[in-house]
Amino acid sequence: MKMVMMNGGLGNQVFQYIFARFLEYATGQPCIIDDMAFCVRKPEHNGYELERIWGLRPQRLSEQLDEDVVREICDTCFERGNEPVCMLLQNFGLSMDIVQEGRFLEGAYGREFPHVISCPPNEYTPKIAALEHHTYYYGYWINGDWFGCIKDIIRKELTFPPLTDERNIQMLEQIQSDDDAVAIHIRRGDFVKLGRALDSSFYDSSIQRLRKVIATPRFYIFTDDIPWVKEHLGEYGLKFSDCLTFMEGNTGEKSYIDMQLMAASKNMVIANSSFSYLAALLNTKQEKLVLNPLKSRKII
């Protein structure tokens, strides 16, 4: 039995799901999603989204346990925050190996954990699928090679639902039919607080490169901080005289629509976020051009 920790926003959830599907593909064993992070009173972001958006029904740990056990795990691991789920499951008598990316467990809980196998973060390390014992995987697994092995399966499973509002329907048709469309993702918000926001120079150099190959680019800007981007437009290599469309309205439970629209564009400038990286992987345009700030994240 394999078990994969799942938490975070939509991008992280999908990459953890892709990794779980890779494990099933590579081993022929069922994989359970540890979804306990979404069973707390106030889950992160928009909560668990895979079923709501795509109708996916992987095996979930919360559905395998009695309600009182779920509550005890949530209280211990999230409300009090003093024990990771994998260690608590071991205390309950479930014997299993634990694999972490980097030292994510130590970073999250501020202490050492014995007998934990570590692998390089966000690298493709398929040998970890071959562990013979029951195994719990703690990480994010944001690497295109996990996706590449099963891309046909994943792209079929992650077919976006039909849009229902006229504004987004028109925008999707517009972006899909325009070879000069350029989707630009500028992630700020929590990335600014964490010191992870990309410098505008990456966007500036990317836009200059695009101007050399696209005569009349039409820019569709996806950002969580429209006022900031407008105020600093020149720093991003853009001009108000450009054909600019700032995407608005797809927030909260509708956030996935921005991913859907980005994935429809032949040309993309993506951020260092799992959200726009996933949009690039789900983009099936022939001869797509993706300008990517992280060379370690392969575009397939």
ZIZIWO-V673897 format. One record per residue. N is the residue number from 1. RES is the residue in one letter. BURIAL is b if it has 9 or more other ideal C-beta (glycine too) atoms within 8 Angstrom, else e. Layout:
BEGIN
N;RES;BURIAL  N;RES;BURIAL
END
This chain:
BEGIN
1;M;b  2;K;b  3;M;b  4;V;b  5;M;b  6;M;b  7;N;b  8;G;b  9;G;b  10;L;b  11;G;b  12;N;b  13;Q;b  14;V;b  15;F;b  16;Q;b  17;Y;b  18;I;b  19;F;b  20;A;b  21;R;b  22;F;b  23;L;b  24;E;b  25;Y;b  26;A;b  27;T;b  28;G;e  29;Q;e  30;P;e  31;C;b  32;I;b  33;I;b  34;D;b  35;D;b  36;M;b  37;A;b  38;F;b  39;C;b  40;V;b  41;R;e  42;K;e  43;P;b  44;E;e  45;H;e  46;N;e  47;G;e  48;Y;b  49;E;b  50;L;b  51;E;b  52;R;e  53;I;b  54;W;b  55;G;e  56;L;e  57;R;e  58;P;b  59;Q;b  60;R;b  61;L;b  62;S;b  63;E;e  64;Q;e  65;L;b  66;D;e  67;E;e  68;D;e  69;V;e  70;V;b  71;R;e  72;E;e  73;I;b  74;C;b  75;D;b  76;T;b  77;C;b  78;F;b  79;E;e  80;R;e  81;G;e  82;N;e  83;E;b  84;P;b  85;V;b  86;C;b  87;M;b  88;L;b  89;L;b  90;Q;b  91;N;e  92;F;e  93;G;e  94;L;e  95;S;e  96;M;b  97;D;b  98;I;b  99;V;b  100;Q;b  101;E;b  102;G;b  103;R;e  104;F;b  105;L;b  106;E;b  107;G;e  108;A;e  109;Y;b  110;G;e  111;R;e  112;E;e  113;F;b  114;P;e  115;H;e  116;V;b  117;I;b  118;S;e  119;C;b  120;P;e  121;P;b  122;N;b  123;E;e  124;Y;e  125;T;e  126;P;e  127;K;e  128;I;b  129;A;b  130;A;e  131;L;b  132;E;e  133;H;e  134;H;b  135;T;b  136;Y;b  137;Y;b  138;Y;b  139;G;b  140;Y;b  141;W;b  142;I;b  143;N;b  144;G;b  145;D;e  146;W;b  147;F;b  148;G;b  149;C;b  150;I;b  151;K;b  152;D;e  153;I;b  154;I;b  155;R;b  156;K;e  157;E;b  158;L;b  159;T;e  160;F;b  161;P;e  162;P;e  163;L;b  164;T;e  165;D;e  166;E;e  167;R;e  168;N;b  169;I;b  170;Q;e  171;M;b  172;L;b  173;E;e  174;Q;b  175;I;b  176;Q;e  177;S;e  178;D;b  179;D;e  180;D;b  181;A;b  182;V;b  183;A;b  184;I;b  185;H;b  186;I;b  187;R;b  188;R;b  189;G;e  190;D;e  191;F;b  192;V;e  193;K;e  194;L;e  195;G;e  196;R;e  197;A;e  198;L;b  199;D;e  200;S;b  201;S;e  202;F;b  203;Y;b  204;D;b  205;S;b  206;S;b  207;I;b  208;Q;b  209;R;b  210;L;b  211;R;e  212;K;e  213;V;e  214;I;b  215;A;e  216;T;e  217;P;b  218;R;b  219;F;b  220;Y;b  221;I;b  222;F;b  223;T;b  224;D;e  225;D;b  226;I;b  227;P;e  228;W;b  229;V;b  230;K;e  231;E;e  232;H;b  233;L;b  234;G;e  235;E;e  236;Y;b  237;G;b  238;L;b  239;K;e  240;F;e  241;S;e  242;D;e  243;C;e  244;L;e  245;T;b  246;F;b  247;M;b  248;E;e  249;G;e  250;N;b  251;T;e  252;G;e  253;E;e  254;K;e  255;S;b  256;Y;b  257;I;b  258;D;b  259;M;b  260;Q;b  261;L;b  262;M;b  263;A;b  264;A;b  265;S;b  266;K;b  267;N;b  268;M;b  269;V;b  270;I;b  271;A;b  272;N;e  273;S;b  274;S;b  275;F;b  276;S;b  277;Y;b  278;L;b  279;A;b  280;A;b  281;L;b  282;L;b  283;N;b  284;T;e  285;K;e  286;Q;e  287;E;e  288;K;b  289;L;b  290;V;b  291;L;b  292;N;b  293;P;e  294;L;e  295;K;e  296;S;e  297;R;b  298;K;e  299;I;e  300;I;e
END
